[in-house]
Amino acid sequence: MKKGFKLLGSLLVALLMAINVLPTVSAQSTARDVLTQINAAGQNQLESMNANGFVSVAFQSGEQTADIGQFNFDMSFNIDPRFSMEFQGEVVSPFLGSETYTLSAWALEGIAYLYDGVNDEWTIEDYSAQEQEISDQVYAAINEAQAQQGELTEEQIALAEKYSDFSETETDYVFTLKQDIDANELWADLNSAMDMEALINDAIEQAKATGAEQGVEFTAEDEEMIRSLYSVETLEAVLGTNPVISASYDKTTYKPTGISAVLTINPNDFMGTTEEEAAESGMPETIIVTIEMTFGGHGETFEIVVPEAAFTAPTEDATEETTEETTEETTEDATEEEATEEDAVEETEEEAPAEEETEETVEETEETDAE
């Protein structure tokens, strides 16, 4: 299981490190001009937007390729005056047959609504008591990131120019990670351009904090795994397959419009297995991960409408309450029945002496008549 997490983590970290050398947007026509205008453009401000796209996974062995599954999503969210969100997701896979796993979520006025399309089940949770705390944490993280960004250094500008290609379409500026990048050279340049050790330590501290919140112990093995993810070995394993990664930005608004990536991964590079062990375990020779994301509607206000079914359909909480109420009613009924039976027994016992007195009177009358 941990090997699987390491593979996933390695992919994400390598993708982030690769994207880190892609310049962010500006209206200028050269990478250097783009980089020097980052702060002025103010692209790190949190604002409402829409994001949609997909992540697909395929296995390849020899000349055979098998589609494992694809996750499609569409999400819109507002920030001001209060966070609200709508998310639609689905998983399509040959392993699910003709079925499609759907998952939908809404957040509105401090209440979260989750719909499980497979089980036709709603879950509703009121998070309004924690809403302000969550908002404060998000904005604190954003402010910290903006404060740390500061002015771009010459090393960071050179890094982007060296490892990304700049092009443009009629509507977008496009930055693409170069091919045949030497992992050791990029790792050395990354360490020159930024404090990688501080970045690693931040990742460790965040993992510790998350573990503490969930009541999970953070071990030395966990720290070792995180450090192994942020390493030249991780970069070498990913860059060795020449991943295709690009980011695009609108030429008028200078806001991000999309990210795409195609990663071809050899699982043996991440899971520490030999080719013989991989063959015995049934692992594919390569895993192909395709990511396509489109962004739009920056700063717009989206209408978030929770379906009427969320207010009328039974929920997990409602089912539990109904069960408890039914149990209480059954207990009350049983108690009343017991009380009725006890009263009946007492009444019967009270009637018994009266019957004895009647029998005695009859006997006395018979004796008197005999005399």
LINNOR-V912085 format. One record per run of one state. SS is the DSSP state (h for helix, s for strand, l for the rest). FROM is the first residue (numbers start at 1). LEN is the number of residues. Records with the same first field share a line. If there is no record, write none. Layout:
BEGIN
SS: FROM-LEN, FROM-LEN
END
This chain:
BEGIN
l: 1-1, 20-11, 37-1, 42-7, 62-2, 79-5, 93-1, 97-4, 109-2, 117-4, 127-1, 150-4, 169-3, 178-5, 194-2, 215-5, 230-2, 240-4, 251-5, 266-2, 272-3, 282-4, 297-12, 313-2, 371-1
h: 2-18, 31-6, 38-4, 94-3, 128-22, 154-10, 183-11, 196-19, 220-10, 232-8, 268-4, 275-7, 309-4, 316-55
s: 49-13, 64-15, 84-9, 101-8, 111-6, 121-6, 164-5, 172-6, 244-7, 256-10, 286-11, 315-1
END
